[in-house]
């Protein structure tokens, strides 16, 4: 995947790997997996593969921005 720090959210795939979500959120991979495991980032599991729908990421960023959190 290309440099996600320069990609519009609308250009992201419909589902993202946890590693891709970590890059977009600029979080350590281990912390991102922790948030997914706790349910703070909704995900879909296909066997051992975990994917995060793009809309979940958009909603997360929108809620955080609306509350003024960083």
C-alpha beads as a LAMMPS data file, in Angstrom:
LAMMPS data file: protein, C-alpha beads

70 atoms
69 bonds

1 atom types
1 bond types

-500.0 500.0 xlo xhi
-500.0 500.0 ylo yhi
-500.0 500.0 zlo zhi

Masses

1 110.0

Atoms # bond

1 1 1 0.000 0.000 0.000
2 1 1 1.224 3.486 -0.719
3 1 1 2.193 6.093 1.867
4 1 1 -1.056 6.355 3.840
5 1 1 -0.087 9.655 5.422
6 1 1 -0.763 11.292 2.048
7 1 1 -3.895 9.378 1.038
8 1 1 -7.437 10.694 1.315
9 1 1 -9.584 8.414 3.472
10 1 1 -12.002 8.005 0.545
11 1 1 -9.138 6.465 -1.459
12 1 1 -8.537 3.723 1.119
13 1 1 -9.729 0.175 0.398
14 1 1 -13.151 -0.817 1.739
15 1 1 -11.462 -2.957 4.412
16 1 1 -8.018 -2.390 5.896
17 1 1 -5.489 -4.627 7.585
18 1 1 -4.678 -3.719 11.180
19 1 1 -1.193 -2.654 10.042
20 1 1 -2.770 -0.168 7.591
21 1 1 -5.040 1.213 10.317
22 1 1 -1.986 1.681 12.557
23 1 1 -0.278 3.699 9.823
24 1 1 -3.332 5.913 9.241
25 1 1 -3.787 6.529 12.974
26 1 1 -0.026 6.832 13.492
27 1 1 -0.149 4.327 16.348
28 1 1 2.167 1.448 17.168
29 1 1 0.961 -1.820 15.669
30 1 1 0.743 -3.472 19.086
31 1 1 -1.464 -0.651 20.425
32 1 1 -3.718 -0.872 17.379
33 1 1 -4.148 -4.630 17.876
34 1 1 -4.939 -3.948 21.542
35 1 1 -7.669 -1.452 20.593
36 1 1 -9.131 -3.957 18.125
37 1 1 -9.059 -6.730 20.731
38 1 1 -10.835 -4.501 23.288
39 1 1 -13.484 -3.579 20.724
40 1 1 -12.561 0.108 20.673
41 1 1 -11.892 -0.303 16.962
42 1 1 -14.590 -2.503 15.419
43 1 1 -13.303 -5.256 13.173
44 1 1 -14.274 -8.266 11.123
45 1 1 -12.505 -11.589 11.616
46 1 1 -12.024 -14.107 8.817
47 1 1 -10.308 -17.042 10.478
48 1 1 -7.050 -15.573 11.750
49 1 1 -7.271 -12.483 9.538
50 1 1 -8.601 -9.271 11.040
51 1 1 -9.931 -6.459 8.885
52 1 1 -11.285 -3.033 9.784
53 1 1 -13.954 -1.558 7.516
54 1 1 -13.001 1.854 6.121
55 1 1 -16.245 3.328 7.496
56 1 1 -15.232 2.304 11.030
57 1 1 -12.050 4.323 10.610
58 1 1 -13.964 7.301 9.177
59 1 1 -16.476 7.183 12.052
60 1 1 -13.702 6.916 14.628
61 1 1 -11.888 9.934 13.205
62 1 1 -15.129 11.920 12.911
63 1 1 -16.163 11.225 16.523
64 1 1 -12.710 12.088 17.802
65 1 1 -12.619 15.324 15.787
66 1 1 -16.118 16.354 16.889
67 1 1 -15.197 15.895 20.564
68 1 1 -12.007 17.874 20.074
69 1 1 -9.787 14.982 21.095
70 1 1 -6.407 14.277 19.605

Bonds

1 1 1 2
2 1 2 3
3 1 3 4
4 1 4 5
5 1 5 6
6 1 6 7
7 1 7 8
8 1 8 9
9 1 9 10
10 1 10 11
11 1 11 12
12 1 12 13
13 1 13 14
14 1 14 15
15 1 15 16
16 1 16 17
17 1 17 18
18 1 18 19
19 1 19 20
20 1 20 21
21 1 21 22
22 1 22 23
23 1 23 24
24 1 24 25
25 1 25 26
26 1 26 27
27 1 27 28
28 1 28 29
29 1 29 30
30 1 30 31
31 1 31 32
32 1 32 33
33 1 33 34
34 1 34 35
35 1 35 36
36 1 36 37
37 1 37 38
38 1 38 39
39 1 39 40
40 1 40 41
41 1 41 42
42 1 42 43
43 1 43 44
44 1 44 45
45 1 45 46
46 1 46 47
47 1 47 48
48 1 48 49
49 1 49 50
50 1 50 51
51 1 51 52
52 1 52 53
53 1 53 54
54 1 54 55
55 1 55 56
56 1 56 57
57 1 57 58
58 1 58 59
59 1 59 60
60 1 60 61
61 1 61 62
62 1 62 63
63 1 63 64
64 1 64 65
65 1 65 66
66 1 66 67
67 1 67 68
68 1 68 69
69 1 69 70
